[in-house]
Amino acid sequence: MQPIVGTYECKIDTKGRVLVPAALKKQLTTVEEGFVLKRSIYEKCIELWPMTEWNGMMQKLNELNRFNRKADTFIRKFMAGVKIVEIDDAGRLQINKDLIEFAHISKEVVFSSKINLIEIWDKDLYEQIINNEDTDFGDLAEEVMGSTTNYGA
C-alpha cells in the first residue's frame, strides 16, 4: 500500500458519522475491503487501519506467545475497542460512541495520515499535540532519525 498523505478537517454529526474527504478517499485504494477502528496506544485518538494493514498486524500478533503474561495482556489491550467499519455509499465513516468518548471527540475532527494508517483526532486535541512547545521537533528528529540513516548526504 502506498503511504497515505495529508491532514483533513471534518465535522462529525450527532450519530457519529464523518464524511471522508474526497482527497483522502482517493488514497484509500482498498475501500471495498473495509477498515478497522481502534484506540491509539499512546494518544487520545482513534486509528483507522486499512484492512490489508490490519491483517499484517494480526499476523504479527498471532506470533506472540499467549502463555506469556505480558504478551497476553498486550494483545488484550491492543484489541480493546476494535471495530470493523466500512465507508458507506454516501462516503461516511461511522465511529462508535465508545471510541468517540475515548478520543474526546466533539464536533470537529482531524484525519491525519500516519504512513500506512490514519489517526482521527478531536480538532482541539490535535492542535494542542501538534503545537506542544514541550517537545522540540528538531531535537526529536535528530534523536529518532539522525543516528539511524544518513539522509541527504
N, C-alpha and C positions, 0 to 999 in steps of 0.2 A: 504494500500500500504506500502511495506517495504521502509525504508529510502533509499535514493539514496546516494551513497558514491563515492567520487573521484573528482579529478581535471584533466582535459584533455585539451591539447593544440591542435589546429587545424588551418587550413588555410581556408579562405573564398575566393571564386572566384569572378570575376567581376560581376557576375549575382546575388550575394548574397546567394550562396549555400554553405553549410558547410557539409562535410561528418561527420556523427555522429560516434564517435569511437565505435568499436565493444563492448568493455568492458562496455561502458555506455549504449549502445542499449540493451544489455542483461538484464540490470537492469530495463529497461522501459518495464515492462510486459504488459502494455496497449497500445502498439504502434498502434494497429489497431483502437483504439478509437480516436486517434488524440491528439492534444495538442493545447494550447493557448499560443501565444507570447504576452507579454505586457511590457510596460515600468516599471522599478523598481520605487518604491515610493521614496526611499532615495538616490539611487546612479545612476550614468550614465551607467547603464547596462540594459540588457533585461532579463526578467524572462520567462522560459519555464515551463508551468504548464501542467502536465498530465491531461487529460480531467476529470478523476474522482476527482482530487483535485480541479479543476476549478469549477466543478458542486457543490461541497461542499461550496466553497466560494460564488458562486452565490446564494445559499440558504440563507447564512448569509446576503448578501447584500439585498436580497429581503425582509428581515425582517425590514430593515430600513424604517423610515417614510419619504416618499418623499415630504411631506409637511413641513418638517423641512429643512430650507435652507442649513444648514451645511451638513446634510445627502445627500441632493440632489447634492450639489457641490462636495462632496466626491465621490459619485457614478460616476458623470461625469468625474472627473479627474482620478479616478481609471480605468475607462473603455477606456480612451483616447488611441488610437493607438492599441487597442486589435485586434489580428488576429488569426483566426483558421488555424492551419497548420498540415501537416502530414509529416512523413518521407517517401520519395519516394522509389521506388523499388531499386534504386541504393544506398540507405542508406543516402540520403542527406536531409537536412532541408533547406528550402527556407526562408530567412529573408528579409522582405520588406525594401525598401530603407529608408522610414521614421524612422524605428526602428534602422537601421544601422547608420543613421545620429544622432539620439538621443543618442546612446551609443558611438559615435565617433569611430566606428569600422573601422579598416583599413584592413590589410592583415592577421593578426594573431588574433585568438580568443581563449578564455579560457572558457570551460564549467566547472562550479564549482557547486558542489552539495550544496544544502541548505535544508537539511532534506527531504522534500517532493516535491521540485521543483528544477530547475536548473537555475543558473544565467549564462548569456552569456556576456562576457566582451571582450573589446579590450585588448589584452595581456599586453600592456604597462600600461594601466589604472589599470588593475587588480594587476599588480606587485606594482604599486605605493600605492594602497589602502592597500594591504597586508603588505607591508614593511613600512607603515606610522609610523614614530617614535613619532608622536604627541600623539599616543594612546598607553598606556602601557597595553598590553594584560593581564598581571597578575592582574592589578588593575581592569580592566574591568571584568574579570572572577569573581573576588571576589565580585564586586558590583552587577553583574547580577545573579550569581549562588550561592554565598556564604551565602546569608541570606534566601534563599528560600528552599533549600534542604540540607540535611546532607549527602553528597556524601562521600563514603569511610569510614564512621565512624561506 
